[in-house]
């Protein structure tokens, strides 16, 4: 009897595992991803999605999603290929300056002016100059006033750049800023201006879990949506309350570079260069929105022009969701100066992923391109 029960147990726990022939392909894909990441800093998003027992439900817009009841064993299914129907009208980077003005109410220019040396209490965004005193950064409060703050980080200048401001440095509620140095990460309380430090390495990645819990580790390309961590590592991986919840991979033929994940409940935006079913040539780099946790493609905004935008230069990046349908993103259009290309301006645009409209919200010059937004305040 015991032998029969053990046999049944082994069969039930292994019957849903991927076919063994997929293992060499997965290892080959992983090696390719690691090589690509070392060269370009870009990851290849790749294939099957593992969730708890699959229960189909219906979304308001008619698509099905997959829900994982607690306590159920994981099952694996193939993620759907991206449909060409989600490709929207391409955005020409050379034309972003003439786009119609949006309705988010941001200042037309995000260059710090008339800044006061007092804590803001709460910041909508923070920015840091790429030259000058690298201990100094600026915060734009919710009334659109600028505040000048100094990071107490003596001698920790890291690569000559000072404590670095990442796109994830500002907490979602806009009350704390984490800047990473060569030996420590410095957390500035925007209510008091007080700086505390935590030991860390220069390559540490900053992520805020909820409003005030700061996560420091060596992993990049991850974002939080409430209690769920979404990471781009050998595919899309979701960890909810510390337990693996979703793992999405694509076959090698459908893999694509992706970075800068920005999540909201049920959706994920990334900068990507994906392939589409039924399309011979890829449309190029753009913004891709996926449904979570099924990772079905919902919308793709190609971005093209006289010069290719690459994922490595950070010239195109999702910033934050503004409601369920609007994504705030930044773009630094390349300008050709007789064979020499520069990106003198960075624009902040809003994209309605349902109807495809794009509006210009704000802009700044290249010296203030390092910025971070309070994602919770924008929503």
C-alpha positions as CSV (number, residue, x, y, z in Angstrom):
1,X,0.0,0.0,0.0
2,X,2.8,2.4,0.9
3,X,4.5,1.7,-2.5
4,X,1.3,2.4,-4.4
5,X,0.8,5.7,-2.6
6,X,4.3,6.8,-3.2
7,X,4.0,6.0,-6.9
8,X,0.7,8.0,-7.1
9,X,2.4,10.8,-5.3
10,X,5.3,10.9,-7.7
11,X,3.1,10.8,-10.7
12,X,0.8,13.6,-9.5
13,X,3.7,15.9,-8.6
14,X,5.6,15.4,-11.8
15,X,2.9,15.1,-14.5
16,X,2.8,18.8,-15.1
17,X,6.5,19.4,-15.4
18,X,7.9,20.7,-18.7
19,X,9.0,18.0,-21.2
20,X,12.6,17.0,-20.6
21,X,13.5,17.9,-24.2
22,X,13.0,21.6,-23.2
23,X,15.9,21.5,-20.8
24,X,18.7,21.9,-23.4
25,X,16.8,24.7,-25.1
26,X,16.3,26.5,-21.7
27,X,20.0,26.2,-20.9
28,X,21.0,27.5,-24.3
29,X,18.6,30.4,-23.9
30,X,20.0,31.2,-20.4
31,X,23.6,31.3,-21.8
32,X,22.5,33.6,-24.6
33,X,20.8,35.9,-22.1
34,X,23.9,36.1,-19.9
35,X,26.1,36.9,-22.9
36,X,23.6,39.6,-24.1
37,X,23.4,41.1,-20.6
38,X,27.1,41.4,-20.2
39,X,27.4,43.2,-23.5
40,X,24.4,45.5,-23.6
41,X,22.9,45.4,-20.2
42,X,19.7,44.1,-21.8
43,X,17.9,40.9,-20.9
44,X,16.2,38.5,-23.2
45,X,12.7,37.8,-22.0
46,X,11.8,34.3,-22.6
47,X,8.6,31.4,-22.4
48,X,6.4,29.4,-20.3
49,X,4.3,30.7,-17.4
50,X,4.1,28.8,-14.1
51,X,1.2,29.8,-11.9
52,X,-0.9,28.1,-9.2
53,X,-3.7,25.9,-10.5
54,X,-5.1,27.7,-13.5
55,X,-8.6,29.1,-13.1
56,X,-9.9,31.3,-16.0
57,X,-11.7,34.4,-15.2
58,X,-13.1,37.2,-17.4
59,X,-11.6,40.7,-17.5
60,X,-13.9,43.7,-18.2
61,X,-12.5,44.1,-21.7
62,X,-13.4,40.5,-22.6
63,X,-10.0,38.8,-22.3
64,X,-9.3,35.9,-20.0
65,X,-6.7,35.9,-17.3
66,X,-5.3,33.2,-15.1
67,X,-5.7,33.2,-11.3
68,X,-3.8,31.1,-8.9
69,X,-5.8,29.9,-5.8
70,X,-3.6,29.8,-2.7
71,X,-2.2,26.4,-1.7
72,X,-2.6,24.8,-5.2
73,X,0.4,23.2,-7.0
74,X,2.0,25.1,-9.9
75,X,1.1,24.3,-13.5
76,X,2.9,25.4,-16.6
77,X,1.4,26.7,-19.9
78,X,2.8,28.4,-23.0
79,X,2.6,32.1,-23.0
80,X,0.7,33.5,-26.0
81,X,2.6,34.9,-28.9
82,X,2.4,38.7,-29.4
83,X,-0.3,39.5,-32.0
84,X,0.4,42.1,-34.7
85,X,-3.0,43.7,-33.8
86,X,-1.5,45.3,-30.7
87,X,1.0,47.4,-32.8
88,X,-0.1,51.0,-32.7
89,X,1.0,54.0,-34.9
90,X,4.7,54.6,-34.5
91,X,6.0,57.6,-32.7
92,X,8.7,59.7,-34.5
93,X,11.2,60.9,-31.9
94,X,12.0,64.0,-34.1
95,X,8.3,65.1,-33.7
96,X,7.9,64.8,-29.9
97,X,8.5,68.5,-29.3
98,X,5.4,69.4,-31.4
99,X,3.0,66.9,-29.8
100,X,-0.1,68.3,-28.2
101,X,0.1,69.2,-24.5
102,X,-1.2,66.6,-22.1
103,X,-3.4,67.0,-19.0
104,X,-1.2,65.8,-16.2
105,X,-0.5,69.4,-15.1
106,X,3.3,69.0,-14.9
107,X,5.6,72.1,-15.3
108,X,6.5,72.6,-19.0
109,X,10.2,72.6,-18.0
110,X,11.7,70.3,-15.3
111,X,14.9,72.3,-14.9
112,X,15.3,73.3,-11.2
113,X,14.8,77.0,-10.7
114,X,14.4,79.2,-7.7
115,X,15.1,76.3,-5.4
116,X,14.9,76.7,-1.6
117,X,17.2,74.9,0.8
118,X,14.3,73.4,2.9
119,X,12.9,69.8,3.0
120,X,9.9,69.4,0.7
121,X,8.0,67.0,2.9
122,X,6.9,65.0,-0.1
123,X,8.2,65.0,-3.7
124,X,6.5,64.3,-7.0
125,X,9.9,63.7,-8.6
126,X,13.6,64.2,-7.8
127,X,16.4,65.0,-10.2
128,X,20.2,65.2,-10.1
129,X,22.5,67.1,-12.4
130,X,25.1,65.2,-14.4
131,X,27.8,67.8,-13.6
132,X,28.5,70.1,-10.7
133,X,28.3,69.1,-7.0
134,X,27.4,65.5,-7.0
135,X,26.2,65.5,-3.4
136,X,23.3,67.8,-4.4
137,X,19.9,66.8,-5.8
138,X,16.6,68.6,-6.3
139,X,13.1,67.7,-5.4
140,X,9.9,69.0,-7.0
141,X,7.1,69.1,-4.4
142,X,3.4,68.4,-5.1
143,X,2.9,72.2,-5.5
144,X,5.6,72.3,-8.2
145,X,8.2,74.1,-6.1
146,X,11.9,73.2,-6.2
147,X,13.9,72.2,-3.1
148,X,17.7,71.8,-3.0
149,X,19.0,69.0,-0.8
150,X,22.5,67.8,0.1
151,X,23.4,64.1,0.6
152,X,25.6,63.5,3.7
153,X,28.0,61.1,2.0
154,X,31.5,62.2,2.8
155,X,34.2,60.7,0.4
156,X,31.7,58.2,-1.0
157,X,31.7,59.5,-4.6
158,X,31.7,56.2,-6.5
159,X,33.2,56.4,-10.0
160,X,33.6,60.1,-9.6
161,X,29.9,60.6,-10.0
162,X,28.8,60.9,-6.4
163,X,25.8,59.0,-4.9
164,X,23.8,57.9,-7.9
165,X,20.1,58.7,-8.5
166,X,18.3,55.8,-10.1
167,X,14.9,55.7,-11.7
168,X,13.7,53.8,-8.7
169,X,15.3,56.0,-6.0
170,X,12.2,57.9,-4.9
171,X,9.7,56.0,-2.7
172,X,6.2,55.5,-4.2
173,X,4.7,58.0,-1.7
174,X,7.4,60.6,-2.4
175,X,8.7,60.8,1.2
176,X,12.2,59.2,0.9
177,X,15.0,59.1,-1.6
178,X,17.7,56.4,-1.8
179,X,20.9,57.2,-3.5
180,X,23.6,54.6,-4.0
181,X,27.3,55.3,-3.5
182,X,30.4,53.1,-3.9
183,X,30.2,51.7,-0.3
184,X,26.7,52.6,1.0
185,X,23.2,53.6,0.0
186,X,22.0,56.9,1.5
187,X,18.4,57.4,2.4
188,X,17.2,61.0,2.7
189,X,14.0,61.7,4.6
190,X,12.3,64.5,2.7
191,X,10.2,65.5,5.7
192,X,13.3,66.3,7.9
193,X,16.2,66.3,5.4
194,X,18.0,63.8,7.6
195,X,20.3,61.3,5.9
196,X,20.9,57.7,7.0
197,X,23.1,55.1,5.4
198,X,23.1,51.4,4.8
199,X,26.2,49.4,3.7
200,X,25.9,48.3,0.1
201,X,28.0,47.9,-3.1
202,X,28.1,50.4,-5.9
203,X,26.1,48.1,-8.2
204,X,23.3,47.6,-5.7
205,X,19.8,47.8,-7.2
206,X,17.2,49.9,-5.4
207,X,13.6,48.8,-5.1
208,X,10.8,50.0,-2.8
209,X,8.5,47.3,-1.4
210,X,5.3,49.3,-0.7
211,X,5.9,52.7,0.6
212,X,8.8,52.6,3.1
213,X,10.5,49.1,2.8
214,X,13.7,49.5,0.9
215,X,15.2,46.5,-0.9
216,X,18.9,46.5,-1.7
217,X,20.5,43.7,-3.7
218,X,22.6,43.1,-6.8
219,X,19.6,42.4,-9.2
220,X,18.4,44.9,-11.7
221,X,15.3,45.3,-13.9
222,X,12.7,44.7,-11.2
223,X,9.7,46.6,-10.0
224,X,7.1,46.3,-7.2
225,X,3.3,46.4,-7.5
226,X,2.1,46.4,-3.9
227,X,3.2,43.1,-2.4
228,X,4.3,41.6,-5.8
229,X,7.8,41.8,-7.1
230,X,8.1,41.6,-10.9
231,X,11.6,40.8,-12.1
232,X,13.0,40.4,-15.6
233,X,15.5,37.6,-15.2
234,X,15.5,34.7,-17.6
235,X,11.9,35.7,-18.3
236,X,9.1,37.4,-16.3
237,X,9.0,36.3,-12.7
238,X,6.5,37.4,-10.1
239,X,7.0,36.8,-6.4
240,X,4.1,37.6,-4.1
241,X,4.7,38.1,-0.4
242,X,8.1,36.3,-0.9
243,X,6.6,33.2,-2.6
244,X,7.0,32.5,-6.3
245,X,3.6,33.2,-8.1
246,X,4.2,33.6,-11.8
247,X,7.1,32.7,-14.2
248,X,6.7,33.5,-17.8
249,X,9.1,32.5,-20.6
250,X,9.0,32.6,-24.4
251,X,10.6,30.2,-26.8
252,X,14.0,31.2,-28.3
253,X,12.3,32.2,-31.5
254,X,10.0,34.6,-29.7
255,X,12.5,36.0,-27.1
256,X,13.2,39.7,-27.1
257,X,15.3,42.2,-25.2
258,X,13.4,44.1,-22.5
259,X,14.2,46.4,-19.6
260,X,12.8,49.1,-17.3
261,X,9.7,47.2,-16.0
262,X,6.9,49.4,-14.6
263,X,3.9,47.7,-13.1
264,X,0.4,48.4,-12.0
265,X,-2.3,45.9,-11.0
266,X,-2.8,43.6,-13.9
267,X,-0.3,45.3,-16.3
268,X,3.4,45.6,-16.9
269,X,5.2,48.1,-19.2
270,X,8.7,47.5,-20.6
271,X,11.0,48.9,-23.2
272,X,11.3,46.1,-25.7
273,X,12.2,45.0,-29.2
274,X,9.7,42.1,-29.7
275,X,8.7,39.9,-32.6
276,X,5.1,39.5,-33.6
277,X,3.2,36.5,-35.0
278,X,2.5,37.0,-38.7
279,X,5.0,39.8,-39.1
280,X,8.3,39.1,-41.0
281,X,10.3,42.0,-39.6
282,X,10.2,43.4,-36.1
283,X,8.8,46.9,-35.9
284,X,11.9,47.9,-33.7
285,X,12.3,49.3,-30.2
286,X,9.2,50.6,-28.4
287,X,7.0,50.4,-25.4
288,X,5.3,47.0,-24.7
289,X,2.3,46.6,-22.3
290,X,1.5,43.1,-21.1
291,X,-1.4,41.7,-19.1
292,X,-0.5,40.1,-15.8
293,X,-0.3,37.3,-14.9
294,X,-1.1,35.8,-18.4
295,X,1.5,38.0,-20.1
296,X,-0.7,38.4,-23.1
297,X,0.3,41.4,-25.2
298,X,-2.1,44.4,-24.9
299,X,-0.4,47.3,-26.7
300,X,2.9,48.2,-28.4
301,X,4.1,51.7,-29.3
302,X,6.9,51.5,-31.8
303,X,9.4,54.4,-31.6
304,X,11.4,55.0,-34.7
305,X,13.2,57.8,-36.6
306,X,16.4,58.7,-38.5
307,X,18.6,57.1,-35.7
308,X,17.8,53.8,-34.0
309,X,17.0,54.0,-30.3
310,X,18.9,51.3,-28.4
311,X,18.0,49.8,-25.0
312,X,21.5,50.3,-23.8
313,X,21.5,54.1,-23.9
314,X,18.4,54.6,-21.8
315,X,16.9,57.0,-24.4
316,X,13.4,55.4,-24.0
317,X,12.0,54.4,-20.6
318,X,8.7,53.9,-18.9
319,X,8.4,56.0,-15.7
320,X,5.0,55.4,-14.0
321,X,1.4,54.4,-14.6
322,X,-1.1,57.2,-14.3
323,X,-4.3,55.3,-13.8
324,X,-4.9,52.0,-15.6
325,X,-4.7,53.3,-19.1
326,X,-2.0,56.0,-19.2
327,X,1.7,55.5,-19.0
328,X,4.2,58.3,-18.4
329,X,7.5,57.7,-20.2
330,X,10.6,59.6,-21.1
331,X,12.4,59.8,-24.4
332,X,15.6,61.6,-25.4
333,X,15.4,62.1,-29.2
334,X,18.7,61.8,-31.0
335,X,19.8,64.9,-33.0
336,X,22.2,64.6,-35.9
337,X,24.8,67.4,-36.0
338,X,26.5,66.6,-39.3
339,X,27.3,63.0,-38.4
340,X,27.6,63.5,-34.7
341,X,24.6,62.4,-32.8
342,X,23.5,63.9,-29.4
343,X,20.4,63.9,-27.2
344,X,20.2,67.4,-25.9
345,X,16.6,67.2,-24.5
346,X,14.6,64.7,-22.6
347,X,10.8,64.8,-23.0
348,X,8.2,63.3,-20.7
349,X,5.2,62.0,-22.6
350,X,2.0,60.3,-21.7
351,X,0.6,57.4,-23.7
352,X,-3.0,56.1,-23.6
353,X,-2.5,52.4,-24.2
354,X,-6.1,51.9,-25.2
355,X,-6.5,54.5,-27.9
356,X,-2.9,55.1,-28.8
357,X,-2.8,58.8,-28.2
358,X,0.5,60.4,-27.1
359,X,0.9,63.8,-25.5
360,X,3.8,65.9,-24.4
361,X,3.8,66.6,-20.6
362,X,7.2,68.2,-19.9
363,X,10.9,68.4,-20.9
364,X,14.3,69.2,-19.6
365,X,17.9,69.5,-20.9
366,X,20.4,66.6,-20.9
367,X,22.1,67.7,-17.7
368,X,18.9,66.9,-15.7
369,X,18.0,63.6,-17.3
370,X,18.6,61.6,-14.1
371,X,15.2,61.6,-12.4
372,X,12.9,59.4,-10.3
373,X,9.1,59.7,-9.9
374,X,6.7,59.0,-7.0
375,X,4.7,56.4,-8.7
376,X,2.0,56.3,-6.0
377,X,1.4,60.0,-6.3
378,X,1.0,60.0,-10.1
379,X,-1.6,57.3,-9.8
